[in-house]
Amino acid sequence: MAYRFLETFLKRLVGRTEIEDALQRLDKLTQEEARMATAEGLKATHGIDNKVEDVGDKVKGVDNKIQGVDKTIQSVDNKIHGVHVRVKDVGDQIAGAQITFI
């Protein structure tokens, strides 16, 4: 009878060890899965970061082009002002010539 009790006890003990081993393996697999998920998230974050930098560069390029257009418009405005001054001078000359003829 004592032998049978010892045999049952040892079987239960071995069974617990197997369960504990299985739980430890499951825990390791769960930790590895969490690390892999974190790595995937980090990879995606880096990809987004690179795309945001690309967008930032494009915005800077657009800003530079807008500044170039602004300078061109300012140049045209200056030329129009110069033409306006010349037309005014011609008008003044014509007005002066009319006074001379009168």
Protein Blocks (a to p, Z undefined) as FASTA:
>chain_A
ZZmmmmmmmmmmmmmmmmmmmmmmmmmmmmmmmmmmmmmmmmmmmmmmmmmmmmmmmmmm
mmmmmmmmmmmmmmmmmmmmmmmmmmmmmmmmmmmmmmmmZZ
